[in-house]
Amino acid sequence: MTAKTKHAAIFLAIFLLWIKTYIVSKVSFTLPIDHFLQEILLFFNPLSFLVIYFCIAYFSSPPKRRRVIIWMSFIYSLILYANVVYYRFFTDFLTIPVLFQTKNVGDIGNSVYELVYVTDILFFADLIFLAYLLKKPGLQPHLSITPIERRKLFAFGIAILAVHLTLAEINRPQLLTRTFDREILVKSLGTFNYHLYDIMLQSKSSMQKALASNIDAEEILHKINKDTAKNPELYGIAKGKNLIVISLESTQSFVMNYEINGEEVTPFLNDLAKSSYYFTDFYHQTGQGKTSDSEFLVDNSLYPLPRGAVFQTHPLNEYNAMPEILKANGYYSAVFHGNNKSFWNRDVMYKTLGYDQFFSEEFYKITDENTVNYGLKDIPFFEQSIPYLKDLPQPFYARMITLTNHHPYLINEEEQWIEPYPVDDGTVSRYFTTVRYADEALRQFFHDLKESGLYENSVVVVYGDHYGISERHQEAIADVLGKASITAYNQVELQRVPLFIHIPGKKGKEIETVGGQIDLKPTLLHLLGIEAKDDVHFGTDLFSKDHNELTVLRNGSFVTEDFVYTSETCYIKPFGAPIDPLKCEPFMEKAKEELDQSDRIIYGDLLRFLKQK
């Protein structure tokens, strides 16, 4: 019997999965190919994993091997499909920490349903074909394999992997140091080799806290600017006032002043911009934790993690969060959210951050009529929150998290106060209707706030928490924006979210300074006249002349006053034309350093050493 006949079943399974993975990478993932070597890598990378993977089948007895091959093929296909579904909304790949967030899935049924297509059955068609062929006499893997033959096949797989990694390193030197850029990692390593690397990263990060010491803390903490310059005209102008911070779910800046059939999508927000400090070049900096990441950024001025959500992975760390700092200055703090208290592990994390009270769904009257998607609709949420706000000890810090404008953007027809956008992409079309609903909810909240007597003594901050329309909807968004196509530069610009800082009695002003969510903590503390000595943070006061106009996104892209850097390309603003990479080089190391330092603080729980002093 020839070696080819002995290995025919394994070779067939490898071939079918190899071709399927390449097709999926081209069709279901957006992985830009810049040159021929990258195309070779994309085609080659499934093979380097599959050969080693199927060596496992040879450890099963010959009578069971057919079943083992089919099951291994099914598991491989299931993981690949899970990445496809996840990518359809997040334009990202699964990580180990994300897999521990499965308890959130039950609350996002509508979103998951929208991401699964009937045609997805084709992802598993090759398994049926494989099972059929393995019944053929010449392909039944019933022959014994000697240990030497097993070792030869494993050595062959290792050789392919070595060649693969060498080509990947030639294509992108220091590839494995770019752990925050999953697109580059998947494009170079392949989906499954990337998952193996992710397991290694998870093991490494899990050890960092145990191995961290006071020396590590000193090394990191002395490098970080703990004090930021103030704006003398604005410092303390809101001293003693209540602070209300409202997170606008999935709201991006492009909806501002946008009209459909002559109707404004955000009539209230457009007016609010005129009576507030309105920041036009403000970016979300979230990662896989989405809304919870934006909460983490606002309260801590630390970056979220490159993998998973801090709320899930490090909820018991020591932090020096806004609630703690404000409590030391006489403030009471609370969070309002019309959803399950355990979603994103909020019930645990809020205690760690120092909140006095968490008003979750159990505090609200919730019915089938006043809920959609994740929980309580925004209008009843705000209405029912007002009495709780009035009862809080003053001054207070209140964070309010809206829900209705969330994928898949569903709202009752009688609550659609604007027509859906006329485009075939249902997600983009419906998005404007739920943004309009959220805008109306906010208008009513401001009215009720004035009626309650709280308005005059409160600073109200409204910000978008993260993007609502992902990269997979580029064609429809190009139509919305009147562009022929969406470039990588445009995609970064689409990460802008609105920020309004509304102080009753102060005139509105449009501010074009570049900033991000990481800057909110120092900005708000300065407005309240609070100086947090020895506080460790990466943001700077948005109102200060010394504000650092380098805004780093969680994927490693960054924005400055003059440039946008993304996908290893430097673009000049506002034209979006690629320019000499040397123009962006002075900021590259700083951006990477900030992300790395913040990651080390969280993984090592380094702030515990600071609090021990």
C-alpha positions in Angstrom: 0.0 0.0 0.0 1.5 3.4 -1.0 2.0 6.3 1.4 -0.4 8.4 -0.7 -3.1 5.8 -0.2 -2.5 5.7 3.6 -2.7 9.5 3.9 -5.4 10.0 1.3 -8.2 10.7 3.7 -6.2 13.2 5.7 -4.9 14.9 2.6 -8.5 15.3 1.3 -9.7 16.8 4.6 -6.7 19.2 4.6 -7.3 20.2 1.0 -11.0 20.9 1.4 -10.5 23.0 4.5 -7.5 24.8 3.0 -9.5 26.0 0.0 -12.5 26.8 2.1 -10.4 29.0 4.4 -8.8 30.9 1.6 -12.2 31.5 0.0 -13.7 32.7 3.3 -10.7 35.0 3.9 -11.2 36.6 0.5 -15.1 36.8 0.6 -16.0 37.2 4.3 -13.1 39.2 5.7 -11.8 42.5 4.6 -8.0 41.9 4.4 -6.4 44.4 2.0 -3.7 42.9 -0.1 -0.9 45.4 -0.9 1.5 43.1 -2.9 2.0 39.6 -4.2 3.8 38.3 -1.1 0.7 39.1 1.0 -1.5 37.2 -1.4 0.9 34.2 -1.2 0.7 34.4 2.6 -3.1 34.6 2.6 -3.3 31.5 0.4 -0.5 29.6 2.2 -1.3 30.2 5.9 -4.2 27.7 6.4 -1.9 24.8 5.2 0.8 25.5 7.9 -1.9 24.9 10.6 -3.9 22.1 9.0 -1.0 19.7 8.5 0.0 19.8 12.1 -3.7 19.9 13.3 -4.5 16.7 11.5 -1.5 14.8 12.9 -3.8 14.4 15.9 -6.0 12.1 13.9 -3.2 9.6 13.7 -3.3 9.0 17.4 -6.8 7.5 17.1 -7.3 3.8 16.3 -7.8 3.0 12.6 -11.5 2.0 13.0 -12.3 5.4 14.6 -10.1 7.5 12.4 -12.8 8.3 9.9 -15.1 9.7 12.6 -12.2 11.7 14.2 -11.3 13.3 10.8 -14.9 14.4 10.3 -15.2 15.7 13.9 -11.9 17.6 13.5 -13.1 19.1 10.3 -16.4 20.1 11.9 -14.6 21.8 14.9 -12.3 23.7 12.5 -15.3 24.8 10.4 -17.3 25.9 13.4 -14.4 28.1 14.7 -14.0 29.6 11.2 -17.7 30.3 11.0 -17.8 31.9 14.5 -15.1 34.3 13.3 -17.2 35.1 10.2 -20.3 35.9 12.3 -18.3 38.0 14.8 -16.5 39.8 11.9 -19.8 40.7 10.3 -20.6 43.3 12.9 -17.4 44.1 14.7 -15.0 43.8 11.7 -12.7 42.0 14.1 -11.6 38.5 15.1 -12.4 36.4 18.1 -10.0 36.4 21.0 -9.9 34.2 24.1 -11.3 36.9 26.4 -14.2 37.4 24.0 -15.1 33.8 24.4 -15.6 34.4 28.2 -18.2 37.0 27.4 -20.8 34.5 26.2 -23.2 35.3 29.1 -23.9 38.6 27.1 -25.2 36.6 24.2 -28.6 36.0 25.7 -29.3 39.7 25.9 -28.3 40.4 22.3 -30.5 37.9 20.5 -31.7 40.3 17.8 -28.1 41.4 17.0 -26.9 37.8 16.6 -30.0 36.9 14.5 -29.2 39.7 12.1 -25.7 38.3 11.6 -26.7 34.8 10.6 -27.8 34.1 7.0 -29.6 31.2 5.5 -26.8 30.8 3.0 -24.4 30.1 5.8 -25.3 26.4 5.5 -22.8 26.5 2.6 -20.0 26.9 5.2 -20.5 23.3 6.1 -21.2 21.8 2.6 -17.7 20.5 2.3 -18.2 18.4 5.4 -21.0 16.5 3.8 -18.9 16.0 0.7 -16.0 14.8 2.9 -18.2 12.4 4.8 -19.5 11.0 1.5 -16.0 10.5 0.0 -14.7 8.8 3.2 -17.2 6.0 2.6 -15.3 5.1 -0.6 -13.2 2.0 -0.2 -10.0 3.7 -1.4 -10.4 6.6 1.0 -11.4 4.8 4.3 -8.6 5.7 6.7 -8.5 2.2 8.3 -4.7 1.5 7.8 -2.2 1.5 10.6 0.3 4.3 10.8 3.7 3.7 12.2 5.3 6.2 14.7 7.9 7.0 12.1 5.3 7.9 9.6 3.5 10.1 12.2 6.8 11.9 13.0 7.5 12.5 9.3 4.1 14.1 8.7 4.5 16.2 11.8 8.0 17.3 10.7 6.5 18.2 7.3 4.0 20.4 9.1 6.7 22.1 11.1 8.7 22.7 8.0 5.7 24.4 6.3 5.1 26.5 9.4 8.8 27.6 9.5 8.6 28.7 5.9 5.3 30.4 6.6 6.7 32.4 9.6 9.8 33.3 7.7 7.7 34.8 4.8 5.5 36.5 7.3 8.5 38.1 9.0 9.9 39.3 5.7 6.5 40.8 4.8 6.1 42.5 8.2 9.2 42.7 10.4 8.5 42.4 14.2 5.1 41.1 13.3 4.5 39.5 16.7 5.0 42.8 18.5 1.9 44.2 16.9 -0.6 42.3 19.1 -3.1 45.2 18.9 -3.5 45.0 15.1 -5.4 41.7 14.6 -5.9 42.4 10.9 -2.2 42.3 10.2 -1.8 39.2 12.4 -4.6 37.3 10.7 -3.5 38.3 7.2 0.1 37.2 7.9 -0.4 34.2 10.3 -3.9 33.0 9.2 -7.0 32.7 11.4 -6.0 29.5 13.3 -2.3 30.3 13.8 -3.5 33.6 15.1 -5.8 31.8 17.6 -2.8 29.7 18.8 -0.8 33.0 19.2 -3.8 34.5 21.1 -3.7 31.5 23.5 -0.1 32.2 24.1 -0.9 35.9 24.7 -3.6 35.0 27.2 -1.2 32.8 29.1 1.4 35.6 29.2 -1.1 38.2 30.3 -2.5 36.0 33.0 1.0 35.7 34.5 1.8 39.4 34.5 -0.1 40.2 37.7 1.5 37.4 39.6 5.0 38.4 38.4 4.6 42.2 38.8 6.4 44.0 41.5 6.8 47.5 42.9 9.9 47.9 40.6 7.7 47.4 37.5 5.2 49.9 38.8 8.0 52.5 39.4 9.4 51.9 35.9 6.1 52.5 34.2 4.5 55.2 36.5 7.4 57.6 36.5 7.2 57.8 32.7 3.6 58.9 32.6 2.6 62.5 32.9 0.5 62.7 36.1 -0.3 66.4 35.8 -1.8 68.3 32.9 -1.8 72.0 32.3 -5.1 73.7 33.0 -7.1 76.4 31.2 -7.1 79.3 33.7 -10.3 80.7 32.3 -12.3 77.4 32.7 -10.6 75.7 35.6 -13.2 75.4 38.4 -16.1 77.1 36.6 -18.3 74.2 37.5 -17.0 73.8 41.0 -19.6 72.1 43.3 -22.0 71.4 40.4 -23.6 68.0 39.7 -22.0 66.1 36.9 -24.3 64.1 34.5 -22.5 62.1 31.8 -24.7 60.5 29.1 -23.3 57.8 26.9 -25.1 57.9 23.5 -25.1 54.3 22.1 -23.5 53.8 18.7 -23.7 57.5 17.8 -21.1 58.7 15.2 -20.5 62.3 14.3 -21.6 62.0 10.7 -25.2 62.1 11.8 -24.9 65.7 13.1 -26.6 68.2 10.8 -27.5 65.4 8.4 -30.9 65.5 6.7 -33.2 62.9 5.1 -35.8 64.4 2.8 -35.3 67.8 4.4 -35.7 66.4 7.9 -32.9 66.7 10.5 -31.7 63.4 11.9 -30.5 65.1 15.1 -32.5 68.3 15.6 -31.9 68.5 19.4 -28.2 67.6 19.2 -27.8 70.3 16.5 -29.3 72.8 18.9 -27.3 71.5 21.9 -24.1 72.0 19.9 -24.9 75.7 19.7 -25.3 76.1 23.5 -22.4 73.8 24.6 -18.7 73.3 24.1 -19.0 71.0 21.1 -16.0 69.0 20.0 -16.0 68.2 16.3 -12.7 66.2 16.1 -13.4 63.8 19.0 -12.8 60.0 18.7 -13.9 56.9 20.4 -11.0 54.7 21.4 -12.8 51.4 22.3 -11.7 47.9 21.6 -13.6 44.6 21.9 -15.4 45.8 25.0 -17.3 48.5 23.1 -19.6 50.4 25.5 -17.9 49.0 28.6 -14.6 50.1 27.1 -15.9 53.7 26.7 -17.0 53.6 30.3 -13.5 52.5 31.3 -11.9 55.2 29.3 -14.0 58.0 30.7 -13.6 56.9 34.3 -9.9 56.0 34.3 -8.2 57.7 31.4 -6.5 54.4 30.7 -6.7 52.6 27.4 -8.9 49.5 27.1 -7.2 46.2 26.5 -6.3 45.0 22.9 -8.2 41.7 23.6 -11.5 41.4 25.4 -13.1 43.9 27.8 -11.4 45.1 31.0 -14.8 44.9 32.7 -14.7 41.1 32.1 -11.0 40.3 32.5 -9.8 42.7 35.2 -12.7 43.8 37.3 -10.9 43.4 40.7 -7.8 45.5 39.9 -7.0 48.6 41.8 -8.0 51.7 39.8 -8.0 55.5 40.6 -11.4 56.1 38.9 -13.5 59.2 38.7 -16.0 58.0 41.4 -13.2 57.6 43.9 -11.7 60.9 43.2 -15.0 62.7 43.3 -16.0 60.9 46.5 -12.9 62.3 48.2 -14.3 65.7 47.2 -17.8 65.2 48.6 -19.6 63.7 45.6 -22.0 60.8 45.5 -21.8 58.6 42.4 -24.4 56.5 40.6 -24.9 54.7 37.2 -28.2 54.4 35.4 -28.8 51.6 32.9 -32.0 49.9 31.9 -30.5 46.5 31.3 -29.4 43.4 33.3 -26.9 44.5 35.9 -24.5 41.6 35.1 -24.2 42.6 31.4 -20.5 43.4 30.8 -19.9 42.4 34.5 -21.0 45.9 35.5 -22.3 44.9 38.9 -18.8 43.8 39.9 -16.8 46.5 38.1 -18.8 49.4 39.4 -18.1 48.4 43.0 -14.4 48.3 42.1 -14.5 51.8 40.5 -16.2 53.2 43.6 -19.8 53.9 42.6 -22.2 54.2 45.4 -25.3 53.1 43.5 -26.2 51.2 40.3 -29.7 51.6 39.0 -30.1 48.6 36.7 -33.3 47.1 35.2 -34.6 46.0 38.6 -35.2 49.7 39.5 -37.4 50.3 36.4 -40.9 49.4 35.3 -40.2 47.3 32.3 -42.8 45.9 29.9 -42.9 44.4 26.4 -44.1 47.8 25.1 -41.2 49.9 26.5 -38.3 47.6 25.7 -36.4 46.9 22.5 -33.1 45.1 21.7 -31.1 45.2 24.9 -33.6 46.6 27.4 -35.6 49.7 28.3 -36.1 52.3 25.5 -34.4 55.6 26.0 -37.5 57.8 26.5 -39.0 55.7 29.4 -35.4 55.2 30.7 -34.9 58.9 31.1 -38.4 59.5 32.4 -38.1 56.9 35.1 -34.6 58.0 36.0 -35.5 61.6 36.9 -37.0 60.7 40.3 -33.9 58.8 41.2 -31.7 61.7 40.2 -33.7 64.1 42.3 -33.2 61.8 45.3 -29.4 61.6 45.0 -27.3 63.4 47.6 -25.8 66.5 46.0 -23.4 67.2 44.5 -23.5 63.9 42.6 -21.8 62.3 39.6 -24.3 60.3 37.5 -23.5 58.3 34.4 -26.5 57.3 32.2 -26.2 54.7 29.5 -28.7 54.7 26.6 -29.6 51.6 24.7 -32.1 52.1 21.9 -29.7 53.0 19.1 -28.0 49.6 19.0 -27.6 47.1 16.3 -29.8 45.9 14.6 -31.5 49.3 15.0 -35.1 48.3 15.5 -37.9 50.7 16.6 -41.7 50.6 16.3 -43.1 52.4 13.3 -45.0 54.9 15.4 -41.7 56.0 17.0 -39.9 56.4 13.7 -39.8 60.2 13.5 -37.7 60.2 10.3 -37.8 58.1 7.2 -35.2 55.2 6.9 -32.3 56.2 4.7 -33.1 54.9 1.1 -30.4 52.3 0.7 -30.6 48.5 0.3 -28.4 47.9 3.4 -31.0 47.5 6.2 -28.6 48.2 9.0 -27.6 51.6 7.6 -31.1 52.4 6.5 -32.6 51.7 10.0 -29.7 53.4 11.8 -31.0 56.9 11.2 -34.4 56.0 12.7 -33.0 54.9 16.0 -30.6 57.9 16.1 -33.6 60.1 15.7 -35.4 58.4 18.5 -32.4 58.8 20.8 -32.2 62.5 19.9 -35.9 62.9 20.9 -35.3 61.0 24.1 -32.4 63.4 25.0 -34.6 66.5 24.2 -37.2 65.2 26.6 -34.6 64.5 29.3 -33.2 68.1 29.2 -36.8 69.3 29.5 -37.5 67.1 32.5 -34.1 68.0 34.0 -35.2 71.7 33.9 -38.6 70.8 35.4 -36.9 68.9 38.2 -34.9 71.9 39.3 -31.5 70.0 38.8 -30.6 71.7 35.5 -29.1 75.0 36.7 -26.8 73.2 39.1 -25.6 70.5 36.7 -23.0 70.1 34.1 -24.3 67.7 31.4 -21.8 65.8 29.2 -23.1 63.9 26.2 -20.8 61.7 24.1 -20.9 58.9 21.6 -19.6 55.6 23.0 -18.4 53.9 19.8 -19.1 53.4 16.1 -22.6 52.2 15.1 -21.8 51.3 11.4 -18.9 48.9 10.9 -16.6 48.6 8.0 -18.6 45.9 6.3 -21.2 48.5 5.4 -18.8 50.7 3.4 -20.8 50.8 0.2 -23.9 52.1 1.9 -22.0 54.6 4.0 -20.2 55.8 0.9 -23.7 56.5 -0.5 -24.7 58.3 2.8 -21.6 60.5 2.7 -21.8 61.1 -1.1 -18.4 59.5 -1.7 -17.4 57.1 -4.5 -15.8 54.7 -1.9 -14.6 54.7 1.7 -10.8 54.7 2.0 -8.8 53.7 5.1 -8.5 57.4 5.9 -12.2 57.8 5.7 -12.7 54.8 8.0 -10.6 56.5 10.7 -12.6 59.7 10.3 -15.8 57.7 10.8 -14.6 56.9 14.3 -15.4 60.4 15.3 -18.2 60.6 17.9 -19.9 63.8 19.2 -18.9 65.3 22.5 -21.0 68.1 24.2 -20.1 69.7 27.5 -23.1 71.7 28.5 -22.7 74.2 31.3 -25.9 76.3 32.0 -25.2 80.0 31.6 -22.1 79.5 29.5 -22.1 80.3 25.8 -21.7 77.6 23.3 -18.5 77.2 21.3 -17.4 74.8 18.6 -13.9 73.4 19.3 -11.8 71.7 16.6 -9.0 70.3 18.8 -8.2 66.6 18.3 -9.1 64.5 21.3 -10.5 61.2 22.5 -12.5 59.6 25.3 -9.2 59.2 27.3 -9.2 63.0 27.7 -12.5 63.3 29.4 -11.4 62.5 33.0 -8.8 65.2 33.3 -11.0 67.7 31.4 -14.0 67.2 33.7 -12.0 67.2 36.9 -10.5 70.5 35.9 -13.9 72.0 35.1 -15.0 70.9 38.6 -11.9 72.5 40.1 -10.5 69.2 41.3 -6.8 68.4 41.1 -6.1 64.7 41.6 -2.5 64.6 42.7 -0.5 61.5 41.8 -3.3 60.4 39.5 -2.1 58.2 36.7 -3.7 58.9 33.4 -2.9 59.2 29.7 -5.4 61.9 28.7 -5.0 65.7 28.9 -7.4 68.6 29.4 -9.2 69.3 26.1 -9.4 73.0 27.0 -5.8 73.4 27.8 -3.4 75.1 25.3 -1.0 72.3 26.2 -3.5 69.5 25.3 -1.7 66.7 23.6 -3.3 66.4 20.1 -2.2 62.8 19.6 -5.3 60.6 19.8 -4.5 56.9 19.7 -7.1 54.4 18.7 -7.1 50.9 20.2 -6.0 49.3 17.0 -2.8 51.4 16.8 -4.1 54.0 14.3 -3.7 57.6 15.5 -4.9 61.1 14.6 -3.0 64.3 15.1 -3.7 67.9 14.1 -2.2 67.4 10.7 -2.1 63.6 10.0 -4.0 60.3 10.2 -2.0 57.1 10.5 -3.7 53.8 9.8 -3.0 50.5 7.9 0.7 51.4 7.9 0.0 54.5 5.8 0.4 58.1 6.7 -2.3 60.5 5.4 -2.4 64.3 5.4 -5.5 66.1 6.7 -8.0 67.1 5.5 -7.5 65.8 2.0 -6.7 62.2 3.0 -3.9 61.8 0.6 -1.1 59.3 1.4 2.2 61.1 2.1 5.8 60.2 3.1 5.6 57.9 6.2 8.4 59.9 7.8 5.8 62.6 8.5 4.0 60.3 10.9 7.1 58.6 12.3 7.6 61.0 15.2 4.2 59.9 16.6 4.4 56.2 15.9 6.6 55.3 18.9 4.7 57.5 21.2 1.4 55.9 20.2 2.8 52.4 20.6 4.4 53.3 23.9 1.1 54.7 25.4 -0.8 51.5 24.5 1.9 49.3 25.8 2.3 51.2 29.1 -1.5 51.2 29.7 -1.6 47.5 29.0 1.1 46.8 31.5 -0.7 48.8 34.1 -3.8 46.8 33.7 -2.3 43.3 33.2 0.1 43.8 36.1 -2.5 45.6 38.3 0.3 48.2 38.9 -1.9 50.8 40.5 -2.1 48.6 43.6 1.6 49.5 44.3 0.8 53.2 44.0 -2.0 52.9 46.5 0.2 51.1 49.0 2.5 54.1 49.3 
